[in-house]
Amino acid sequence: MNIKKSITRQRRHHQIRQRLQGTKKRPRLCVFKSNRHVYAQLIDDEQGKTLAAVSDVELKKQAKSDVTKSANLKDATAVGELIAAKADKNKIKQVVFDRGGFKYHGLVKAVADGARKGKLKF
């Protein structure tokens, strides 16, 4: 990754985090994507705890498929649906969406759409 791209993403993420804060009733749904994988977490910022976490690596291990492949939109949507299911187990209905400084398209949008499909409200 280009260093300038990385720095601008971190700057965007910092600006977003100044405005967002997750609580126990409405945690922060944080999305991170690398070149190969997509991760999503539900975070309670008041206590500094992660309530639930999901990645496409877990999905690929459950399906016993190749873990080294890069993530695609189908995997990202499945990550969103799985984080919504875990949120439902914890009796969480609403979240604050944190896109992690990434632009809202592609994999980040697919995670959000999957979470909405799993009845999670932003």
N, C-alpha and C positions, 0 to 999 in steps of 0.2 A: 504494500500500500504506500502510496505517495505520502511523504511526511506532512506536506501542506494539507492534504485531504484529512489526515488524521487529526491534525491540530484544529482545523476548522470544525470537524465533527465534535471534538471535545469541547470546543468553545460553545457550539450550539447546545450541547448536552448540559453544560454548566448553566447557561441562560434558562433552559427549560426547567432544570432542577430548582432554580431560585423561585419559580412560580408554583411548582407542584409539591405536594406533601401527602403521603399516604397515612391513613389512620387505621385503627383496627376494624372499624365498620366499613371504611372505604379505602382499601389498600391501593398502593401504586402498582400497576401492571407494567413492569419494565421489560422491554424487548432489546435483545442484543443479537446481532448477526455477525458472524465471521465469514471468511471466504467459503467455509465448508458447512457450518452448522448454524442453527437458529435456537436461541434460548429465550425463555420467558419466566419471570418471577413475580410473585405477589409479595410486596414488601410493606411492612408496617414501620413507617419512619419514626413514629413516636417512641417505640421500644427498640428500634433498630433490629428487627427480626424479619427473616424470610419466612412467610407463611406457607408458600408452595412454590415449587420450581419444576420446570419441564424443559426438555430439550429434544431435538430430533434424534439425538443419539439413542435416547431411551426407546423411541418409537422403532428405530431401525434394529435395535437389539431384540425387542419383542417380536418383530417380524422376521428376525434372523436373516436380514438382508445385509448388503455390503455397507459398512459404517463409514468407509472412506469416501463415498460419493458425496458430492456437494448437495446442499439443500435445494429443494425446488418449491414451487408454490403449493403443491399438494402437501408436502411435509410441513410447511409453515402453517397452512390451514389446520392440519391435524394437531400441531402444537397449540394453536389457539383454542381448539375444541377441548383438548386435554386439560389445559390450564383452567378453562371454564368449568370442567367437571370437578377438578380439585377444589376450585373456589366454592362450588355448590356443596361439596362435602364439608367445607369449613363454614357453611351458611353465609357466604358472601355473595351478594347480588349485584353490588355496584363497585366499580373501580375507577381510579384515575389513570389514564393512559399516558405512559412515558415512552416516547419513541426512541429515546437514547441518543438523540442528536442526529439520527438517520432521517433522511427525507421520507415522507409518508407515501411510499409507493412500493411496489414489488413485494418482497418478503415481509416487510413491516406491515403493510396493508393487509396481506394475507393472514397474518397472525391476528390482527384486529378483527377482520371479518370472521375468522374461525371462532374467536371468543364471543363475538356477537351472535353467531350461529348457535353457540352453546348457552345462550340466554344470559350473557353477562352484559350489564349496562355500563356505558361510559358517561 
